[in-house]
Amino acid sequence: MSLNEIALTMIDGQPAVFGDFAGKVVLVVNVASKCGLTPQYEALEALQKKYGARGFTVLGVPSDQFRQELKGNDEVATYCSTTWGVTFGMTEKAFVNGKQQHPLFKELKKTKDNHGLGGPVLWNFEKFLVLPNGKIHRFRPTTKPDDEMIVDLIEANLPG
């Protein structure tokens, strides 16, 4: 199965496929509402506002893999919009590791980070930047969304 064929369910219950983002620069992030890295939502939203009209989007994937997410999808959506002003797309809650992992993460995790390390998602707010040509770049949780490496890749790969 190709990345674009992977089925998603958005946080409002609407069906989608990753291919709906074809032609865009997509920053996929496993997010959690009760994590020490949760303030990264602010930088994620800033990227969305700065580059969204130019062919970029953040795709948040709430995960309770590390026991730091709210219970229901509605609760997560409300928290993100009211606390952090999140306007970017989010999927329903999903596992990022293990037997129940979402197929999206099964594909994304094949990519190694800039130190040559692959494998499981280590924590909340791991980032996968998917370029329009299908190339994926992986950034570990402590790399901030507005890190120069990420921003440079976004800017260099915006469509048009």
N, C-alpha and C positions, 0 to 999 in steps of 0.2 A: 504494500500500500504506500502510495506517495504521500508526502506531507500534506499536499493540497486536498487529498481525498479524506483526510481524517475528520470525522464528525465531531462537532462541538455542540454543546447545549449552553446557550448564553444564560446569564444569571436570572433573566426574566422568563426563562423556560423556552425561548425561541430556538429552533434548530438552526444550525449553521455548519459550514465546513471551513477548514482552514483556508481553502482555496478562495473563499470570499475576500480574502486579504491579498490575493495575487496582485503583483505589480506595486505593492507597497513595501516600505521598510517596517517590519513589525518587531516590537520588543515584547517578547513573552516573558512574564514574570510570575512566579508562584508567590502569592501574597498571603499575609496573615494579619489579622487585626490586633492581636495581643502579643506582638513580638517587639523586641528592642529595636528592630530595624524598620518597624512600621512607619516612622517618619519619612522613609523613602517615598511614600505616597506623594509627598509634596513635590519632590523632584520629578517623579513620573508624570504627574499632572502638568508640571511646567513644560516638560518635553512635549506632551500632547498638545498643549496650547501653542507652543512655539512652532511646531512642525506639522501638526495635524492637517492643515489645509494644503500642505505641500506633498502629501503622499506617505505620511508616517502615522503609525498608531501604536499605542501600548495595548497589549492584551493581558489583563490581569486574570490569573487563575487562582482563586482562593483555595487553600489547602489546609486541612487539619492534620496533615502528615506528622507534624511536630507538636501537635496538641496546643496550638496557639491561635486557632480561628474560632469565630463565633459559630453558634449551632446551625442556623438556617441561612439559606441564600438571601431571603428578604432582609434578615438582620444584617448580613454582611453588606448588602447593597445600600441600606440605609446608613449604616455606620460610615462607609466610604464616601458617600455623597455629602453627608452632613458634617462629618469631621474633617475630611480632606478635600472636599469639593471635586471629587473624582467624576470626570465626564467620559473617560475612555471605556472601551468595552471590557466586560468581565464575563467569564464563564461561570457555570455552576461550580460548586466545590468539587475538587477532584484530588485523587492521590497522585503523587509525583514519583513514587518509588514502590517497589514490591509487586506482588501478584495482582493487586487491584489498580496499578498505575494506569493513568489515562494514556491511550495510544499516542497522543501528542508528545508526552514526555518520553515515551519509549523511543520515539524517533529523535527528539531533540537531544537526549542524553548520549547519543552516539558521537556527538561533537565534543572535542576536547577543549579545555580552556587554554589561555595563552601560555600556560606552563606545561602543556602537553598532558594534562590530567583529565580523564573522562570519568565515567561511572555515575553513581547515584547523585541526586540532588542532595547537597550537604545540609541545607537549611533554607528557611524562608528567604524570599527575595533573590533567588538565583535568577540570572537573566540570560535569555537567549535572543540574540538579534538576528532575525531572519531577513536577508536581503532579497530584493526583487528577483535576482538570478538564482535564488535557492540556497546560496551559501549561508551558513550559520556560524555565528560567533558566540562563544559562551563566556559569561562573566560570573564569578562567584558572588555570594551574597553581600560581602563587605565592599564590593566595588559599587560605588554610588551611581545611580542612573545618569547623572550629569557629568560623570568622569570623562575626561578628554578623549580617551580611547573610544568610548561609546558615541559621544557627540560627533567626533570626526568621522566615524563610520556612517552615522545617520546622514550627515551633511554630504558626504561623498557619494551616497547611494540613493538620494531622493530622486524620484522619477522626474523626467522633463528637464 
